[in-house]
Amino acid sequence: MSDRPNIALIGPGAIGTTIAAALHEVNRTPLLCGRTAHAHLILHHDEGKIVVPGPVLSNPSAVTHPMDLVFIAVKTTQVTDSAEWLAALCNENTVVCALQNGVEQKTLLAPYVRGATVLPSVVWFPAQREPDASVRLRAKPRLTLPDVPQAQRVADALSGTRCGVELADDFLSIAWRKLLQNAVAGLMVLANRRAGMFARRDITQLALAYLHECLTVARAQGAVLHDNVPQEIIAGFQRAPADLGTSILADRQANRPMEWDIRNGVIQRYGHSQGIPTPISDILVPLLAAGSDGPG
Ligand SMILES: NC(=O)c1ccc[n+]([C@@H]2O[C@H](COP(=O)([O-])OP(=O)(O)OC[C@H]3O[C@@H](n4cnc5c(N)ncnc54)[C@H](OP(=O)(O)O)[C@@H]3O)[C@@H](O)[C@H]2O)c1
């Protein structure tokens, strides 16, 4: 690998545009690989905007050689459709950094990456796509990755950029803590309401019961999370602006497929496989799945 690694980004949406812009600002512009062709990407942030020159490629046959580092920021429901990009951009020397929610990125991506190393990450910043495909960044970009040797390639690529990178010894616990937060946000889909709904006592009780179910499953997977985590997560929603949404709610309201399986189905699947009762998941998950995928 040369001093200037070849970097590609698959999925230049809300998260992908943010990372592409952070890299572009320090002259490490990645190859942009998307579904929809665009002449450039635009990121709006608190102090202004960054224009990332394109084009956004939309045909994987345009790729001439594998990359050192590939960021993938498609929704997890879009991974299968991204298979041709991964095949063109990866070989066994590539590091693939998944900028996706959930705790299953490695399993999900491994079949498509031709022996590359897959690194999960926790994405800590909210970003939102505008109707004109530009992206609005809502907080300082920050990622956490597992502290493994290959993660240094990601840390080096993002060093000196506006996106911070932390390498964590106990990545598993951090990823599960974030998953619990995402899982309980799924209740917003069924209520069709934003964070303000957590001010209700009945919702707080339901959310806490669900989070205790999630916590039991997380601990059975090896996550070290203390007893107060459910309460802390609910308190976080209660402190948030009442109109704070979540991407799974945005997807439902736009009638797009939802990431219900990696955010909520995972609790039920892991629970069932370990004999842990998941009575709340058993109601929540089919409703989210049907809301996402139909029929009807
Ligand atoms: N947004 C957030 O605030 C946030 C925060 C934390 C974590 N996350 C997680 O980050 C991941 C990405 O979310 P996002 O909000 O950035 O999604 P998004 O805005 O919908 O972006 C997805 C991008 O992938 C592209 N894409 C779809 N199918 C593709 C294909 N077959 N090949 C290449 N590109 C394809 C889309 O193209 P089109 O332009 O054609 O739609 C779009 O540019 C998700 O797992 C999400 O849960 C998001």
The ligand as an ORCA input file, in Angstrom:
! r2SCAN-3c Opt
* xyz 0 1
  N     -28.310      9.329      8.978
  C     -27.929      9.236     10.241
  O     -28.038     10.200     10.999
  C     -27.325      7.952     10.767
  C     -26.731      7.984     12.048
  C     -26.119      6.816     12.523
  C     -26.120      5.674     11.750
  N     -26.727      5.681     10.522
  C     -26.672      4.440      9.737
  O     -25.817      4.672      8.625
  C     -26.226      3.846      7.513
  C     -26.438      4.760      6.299
  O     -27.544      5.593      6.589
  P     -27.842      6.967      5.816
  O     -28.784      7.721      6.678
  O     -26.586      7.614      5.379
  O     -28.623      6.412      4.528
  P     -29.013      7.201      3.189
  O     -28.951      8.684      3.398
  O     -30.274      6.610      2.702
  O     -27.818      6.833      2.188
  C     -27.696      5.602      1.556
  C     -26.928      5.831      0.275
  O     -26.672      4.576     -0.326
  C     -26.980      4.691     -1.711
  N     -27.279      3.383     -2.259
  C     -28.430      2.659     -2.169
  N     -28.314      1.499     -2.835
  C     -27.083      1.505     -3.384
  C     -26.385      0.594     -4.223
  N     -26.940     -0.554     -4.632
  N     -25.123      0.904     -4.605
  C     -24.548      2.069     -4.218
  N     -25.166      2.980     -3.437
  C     -26.422      2.692     -3.027
  C     -28.151      5.633     -1.754
  O     -28.322      6.105     -3.071
  P     -29.574      6.967     -3.592
  O     -28.986      8.347     -3.730
  O     -29.961      6.374     -4.893
  O     -30.644      6.884     -2.548
  C     -27.683      6.670     -0.764
  O     -26.787      7.569     -1.372
  C     -27.494      3.129      7.976
  O     -27.163      1.853      8.466
  C     -28.000      4.011      9.129
  O     -28.774      3.284     10.065
  C     -27.326      6.793     10.011
*
